[in-house]
Amino acid sequence: MSGKLMSIRRAGSCVDCSAELPVGTSAYWLATERVVRCVECSVFAADALTAPQLVVTPTLPSPAAANPTPERVEDVAGGSAMHEYERRSTRELARKERAVSEDAEWRATIKESRPVMGRIAAALTPKPVITAESQSTKAWKVGSEGEERVAEVMAPITGVAVLHDRLVPGTRANIDHIVVGPAGVFVVDAKKYTGALEVRDVGGLFRTDQRLYVNNRDRTKTVDGVLGQMEVVRTALGDAFPDVPVRGVLCFIGSSWGWRLRIKIIKGVTVVWPDGLPGVVAADGFHAGSVEAIADHLRSKLKPAK
């Protein structure tokens, strides 16, 4: 086993699995590389070194295999949100499991070193438990499910081109969906919220201040978010397609719209339910002959989120 097993004095992360290693955690210090490796990864590495090795005689690839035709990487609706959920879920569970394990080790040690007082201290100290995932972690999964639902609704629409999960240049933020149709480009943000949805004017007698509420909570920031994404798309279109209009759409999944379904407009952004989305993005317009050209241009400017 390479490296020295020790209780680390400085918090860090495993060089192999990136697990967080708080101060005092038992881990292997690799002095040459100046990195730490958790015990689990060290055991795995040792097993790999002692396992029998399979010797394979290499074969020369054919010319076609040596220079394969590059495949087009397609974007996946909700892909980056699901990836972030899985990353956060894994780290959260590992953190909780580590707390339970360290607590069990502490209880065994204190009972052995101080049989009487140690048992009293252990009895009076609550045990950590593995609780349900935090709301902040689950939110990423819910968001991914909302994006997938919007993608399902748009899949059968003809005459449009759809780009999913595009990265905002220079940031880690993403745009859920971009739809290119005959009427122009639509920036579609998916939200999975429950509760009644309504637009309220809270401005008073002499001014207008429209706000979007879902389940009696002010969700106007979602509208502002779409407005910002529209500017990103306008910039991406640039001088290549300066006359193509860019419109914003908020699609709410799971919200209540009352007895009469009606599309709502707030700050110029269209607010709609999933089944009402096709009628918005597939509307007639002057750009039907340029749909694919516009979509290809946006694909080159806005890369899929990872």
TAPE-V46383 format. One record per backbone hydrogen bond with DSSP energy under -1.0 kcal/mol. CO is the residue of the C=O (numbers start at 1). NH is the residue of the N-H. If there is no record, write none. Layout:
BEGIN
co->CO nh->NH
co->CO nh->NH
END
This chain:
BEGIN
co->4 nh->29
co->6 nh->27
co->8 nh->24
co->12 nh->21
co->14 nh->18
co->19 nh->14
co->21 nh->12
co->22 nh->25
co->25 nh->8
co->27 nh->6
co->28 nh->37
co->29 nh->4
co->30 nh->34
co->30 nh->35
co->35 nh->30
co->36 nh->15
co->37 nh->28
co->38 nh->42
co->39 nh->43
co->40 nh->44
co->41 nh->45
co->42 nh->46
co->43 nh->47
co->44 nh->48
co->45 nh->49
co->46 nh->50
co->47 nh->51
co->62 nh->66
co->63 nh->67
co->76 nh->79
co->78 nh->82
co->79 nh->83
co->80 nh->84
co->81 nh->85
co->82 nh->86
co->83 nh->87
co->84 nh->88
co->85 nh->89
co->86 nh->90
co->87 nh->91
co->88 nh->92
co->89 nh->93
co->90 nh->94
co->91 nh->95
co->92 nh->96
co->93 nh->97
co->94 nh->98
co->95 nh->99
co->96 nh->100
co->97 nh->101
co->98 nh->102
co->99 nh->103
co->100 nh->104
co->101 nh->105
co->102 nh->106
co->103 nh->107
co->104 nh->108
co->105 nh->109
co->106 nh->110
co->107 nh->111
co->108 nh->112
co->109 nh->113
co->110 nh->114
co->114 nh->118
co->116 nh->120
co->117 nh->121
co->118 nh->122
co->119 nh->123
co->120 nh->124
co->129 nh->131
co->134 nh->138
co->135 nh->139
co->137 nh->140
co->138 nh->142
co->139 nh->143
co->140 nh->144
co->141 nh->145
co->142 nh->146
co->143 nh->147
co->144 nh->148
co->145 nh->149
co->146 nh->150
co->147 nh->151
co->148 nh->152
co->149 nh->153
co->150 nh->154
co->151 nh->155
co->154 nh->157
co->161 nh->180
co->163 nh->178
co->165 nh->305
co->166 nh->175
co->168 nh->171
co->173 nh->168
co->175 nh->166
co->176 nh->165
co->177 nh->188
co->178 nh->163
co->179 nh->186
co->180 nh->161
co->181 nh->184
co->182 nh->287
co->184 nh->181
co->185 nh->247
co->186 nh->179
co->187 nh->249
co->188 nh->177
co->189 nh->251
co->191 nh->253
co->195 nh->256
co->196 nh->215
co->198 nh->213
co->200 nh->211
co->209 nh->202
co->211 nh->200
co->212 nh->219
co->213 nh->198
co->214 nh->217
co->217 nh->214
co->219 nh->222
co->220 nh->224
co->221 nh->225
co->222 nh->226
co->223 nh->227
co->224 nh->228
co->225 nh->229
co->226 nh->230
co->227 nh->231
co->228 nh->232
co->229 nh->233
co->230 nh->234
co->231 nh->235
co->232 nh->236
co->233 nh->237
co->234 nh->238
co->237 nh->240
co->237 nh->241
co->241 nh->244
co->245 nh->185
co->247 nh->187
co->248 nh->270
co->249 nh->189
co->250 nh->272
co->251 nh->191
co->256 nh->197
co->264 nh->271
co->266 nh->269
co->269 nh->266
co->270 nh->250
co->271 nh->264
co->272 nh->252
co->273 nh->276
co->274 nh->277
co->277 nh->280
co->277 nh->281
co->278 nh->282
co->287 nh->290
co->290 nh->294
co->291 nh->295
co->292 nh->296
co->293 nh->297
co->294 nh->298
co->295 nh->299
co->296 nh->300
co->297 nh->301
co->298 nh->302
co->303 nh->167
END
